[in-house]
Amino acid sequence: MEIIDTVAAASSSSGEPWLVYLQFIVAGLLVGGTWSAYQAGNKILTIILALCAASAFAGAVFWMAGVLN
């Protein structure tokens, strides 16, 4: 719980909503890279990119929640 409070405090102090949009864009690009790696049959790269995409998406959602508060 302490980590979430720290992240929320850091994100609400920045007040930059465009960074949330940028992080969603990065997550979308990572999803596209994941799909391309999957179609190419590269399983290791698919897993790595999927984890990065999920992390970027989760970070954007948590950051958005902090900005909106």
Secondary structure as the mmCIF struct_conf table of DSSP 4:
data_model
#
loop_
_struct_conf.conf_type_id
_struct_conf.id
_struct_conf.beg_label_comp_id
_struct_conf.beg_label_asym_id
_struct_conf.beg_label_seq_id
_struct_conf.end_label_comp_id
_struct_conf.end_label_asym_id
_struct_conf.end_label_seq_id
HELX_RH_AL_P HELX_RH_AL_P1 GLU A 2 SER A 14
HELX_RH_AL_P HELX_RH_AL_P2 PRO A 17 ALA A 40
TURN_TY1_P TURN_TY1_P1 GLY A 41 GLY A 41
HELX_RH_AL_P HELX_RH_AL_P3 LYS A 43 LEU A 68
#
